[in-house]
Amino acid sequence: QVPLVESGGGSVQSGGSLRLSCVASGYTYGYGCLGWFRQAPGKEREWVGSIATSSRNTYYAGSVKGRFTISQGNARNTAYLQMNSLRPEDTAMYLCAAVALGGGSCIDPRKYTYWGQGTQVTVSS
């Protein structure tokens, strides 16, 4: 069973918006952080941003700050990535990931041990 499931990807033109969703399951004790990563063909996986599930504090990579917003649903196992002012360089597979409760910092990519399978975002110029 895949612990996290993403949805909401698609194709948009430059300047457009998309909203991705992530639903986490399969971990009885809950998750301390929900994060978004992306990976473009031929490039390394890049951390996009995270939310701490208890405080709802959010953290962003410099490349998306001011354009992307992470939020959490009423349930602590749901997270959203609102992406505005999309650019062709935002094209990638977007993956949701989670840190176990008490498992470490939300901004340390190495702490993310639960992963979804990803949803594709394509931005055309």
Buried (B, 14 or more C-beta within 10 A) or exposed (E): EEBBBBEBBEEBEEEBEBBBBBBBEEBEEBBBBBBBBBBBEEEEBBBBBBBBBEEEEBBBBEBBEEBBBBEBEEEBBBBBBBBBEBBEEBBBBBBBBBBBBEBBBBBBBEBBBBBBEBBEBBBEE
